[in-house]
Amino acid sequence: MSHPAPYPVRLADEITRQLGQLADHLSQLPPPQAAQVIARILDPDAGVLGGVTHLVATGSVFAKDQAERGALPAEVWLALGRASNELHDITLDLDEHQDTLKRVGAQPATTAAQPPAPAPLVVRRRR
């Protein structure tokens, strides 16, 4: 007989499933509601991205301890640390756009008589 997965493993599986559902809903929302959802996801303190960043940083601390004990290769710790740092930088970059997303999310879906003019897309280089 197989053993049931421990609660944290089931929790990780459930969160992953719910993130998939959220992505499915997001793709179907009208622009103002989608902007509201994205703003909440990107909130650095209480959003999904901030939570994932914290989770990866916590995993990095665990991996460091395990690498120091010889239970994990140091590369695992280094990779998690790099991922944590990259996510943190991304979170800071996206935080700049919180006000814009909130403003777009506060607009009623039917207020614009004319569609807004499209903006040219600009590729930003990494520092």
Secondary structure as a PSIPRED ss2 file (coil, helix, strand):
# PSIPRED VFORMAT (PSIPRED V4.0)

   1 M C   1.000  0.000  0.000
   2 S C   1.000  0.000  0.000
   3 H C   1.000  0.000  0.000
   4 P C   1.000  0.000  0.000
   5 A C   1.000  0.000  0.000
   6 P C   1.000  0.000  0.000
   7 Y H   0.000  1.000  0.000
   8 P H   0.000  1.000  0.000
   9 V H   0.000  1.000  0.000
  10 R H   0.000  1.000  0.000
  11 L H   0.000  1.000  0.000
  12 A H   0.000  1.000  0.000
  13 D H   0.000  1.000  0.000
  14 E H   0.000  1.000  0.000
  15 I H   0.000  1.000  0.000
  16 T H   0.000  1.000  0.000
  17 R H   0.000  1.000  0.000
  18 Q H   0.000  1.000  0.000
  19 L H   0.000  1.000  0.000
  20 G H   0.000  1.000  0.000
  21 Q H   0.000  1.000  0.000
  22 L H   0.000  1.000  0.000
  23 A H   0.000  1.000  0.000
  24 D H   0.000  1.000  0.000
  25 H H   0.000  1.000  0.000
  26 L H   0.000  1.000  0.000
  27 S C   1.000  0.000  0.000
  28 Q C   1.000  0.000  0.000
  29 L C   1.000  0.000  0.000
  30 P C   1.000  0.000  0.000
  31 P H   0.000  1.000  0.000
  32 P H   0.000  1.000  0.000
  33 Q H   0.000  1.000  0.000
  34 A H   0.000  1.000  0.000
  35 A H   0.000  1.000  0.000
  36 Q H   0.000  1.000  0.000
  37 V H   0.000  1.000  0.000
  38 I H   0.000  1.000  0.000
  39 A H   0.000  1.000  0.000
  40 R H   0.000  1.000  0.000
  41 I H   0.000  1.000  0.000
  42 L H   0.000  1.000  0.000
  43 D C   1.000  0.000  0.000
  44 P C   1.000  0.000  0.000
  45 D C   1.000  0.000  0.000
  46 A C   1.000  0.000  0.000
  47 G C   1.000  0.000  0.000
  48 V H   0.000  1.000  0.000
  49 L H   0.000  1.000  0.000
  50 G H   0.000  1.000  0.000
  51 G H   0.000  1.000  0.000
  52 V H   0.000  1.000  0.000
  53 T H   0.000  1.000  0.000
  54 H H   0.000  1.000  0.000
  55 L H   0.000  1.000  0.000
  56 V H   0.000  1.000  0.000
  57 A H   0.000  1.000  0.000
  58 T H   0.000  1.000  0.000
  59 G H   0.000  1.000  0.000
  60 S H   0.000  1.000  0.000
  61 V H   0.000  1.000  0.000
  62 F H   0.000  1.000  0.000
  63 A H   0.000  1.000  0.000
  64 K H   0.000  1.000  0.000
  65 D H   0.000  1.000  0.000
  66 Q H   0.000  1.000  0.000
  67 A H   0.000  1.000  0.000
  68 E H   0.000  1.000  0.000
  69 R H   0.000  1.000  0.000
  70 G C   1.000  0.000  0.000
  71 A C   1.000  0.000  0.000
  72 L C   1.000  0.000  0.000
  73 P C   1.000  0.000  0.000
  74 A H   0.000  1.000  0.000
  75 E H   0.000  1.000  0.000
  76 V H   0.000  1.000  0.000
  77 W H   0.000  1.000  0.000
  78 L H   0.000  1.000  0.000
  79 A H   0.000  1.000  0.000
  80 L H   0.000  1.000  0.000
  81 G H   0.000  1.000  0.000
  82 R H   0.000  1.000  0.000
  83 A H   0.000  1.000  0.000
  84 S H   0.000  1.000  0.000
  85 N H   0.000  1.000  0.000
  86 E H   0.000  1.000  0.000
  87 L H   0.000  1.000  0.000
  88 H H   0.000  1.000  0.000
  89 D H   0.000  1.000  0.000
  90 I H   0.000  1.000  0.000
  91 T H   0.000  1.000  0.000
  92 L H   0.000  1.000  0.000
  93 D H   0.000  1.000  0.000
  94 L H   0.000  1.000  0.000
  95 D H   0.000  1.000  0.000
  96 E C   1.000  0.000  0.000
  97 H C   1.000  0.000  0.000
  98 Q H   0.000  1.000  0.000
  99 D H   0.000  1.000  0.000
 100 T H   0.000  1.000  0.000
 101 L H   0.000  1.000  0.000
 102 K H   0.000  1.000  0.000
 103 R H   0.000  1.000  0.000
 104 V H   0.000  1.000  0.000
 105 G H   0.000  1.000  0.000
 106 A H   0.000  1.000  0.000
 107 Q C   1.000  0.000  0.000
 108 P C   1.000  0.000  0.000
 109 A C   1.000  0.000  0.000
 110 T C   1.000  0.000  0.000
 111 T C   1.000  0.000  0.000
 112 A C   1.000  0.000  0.000
 113 A C   1.000  0.000  0.000
 114 Q C   1.000  0.000  0.000
 115 P C   1.000  0.000  0.000
 116 P C   1.000  0.000  0.000
 117 A C   1.000  0.000  0.000
 118 P C   1.000  0.000  0.000
 119 A C   1.000  0.000  0.000
 120 P C   1.000  0.000  0.000
 121 L C   1.000  0.000  0.000
 122 V C   1.000  0.000  0.000
 123 V C   1.000  0.000  0.000
 124 R C   1.000  0.000  0.000
 125 R C   1.000  0.000  0.000
 126 R C   1.000  0.000  0.000
 127 R C   1.000  0.000  0.000
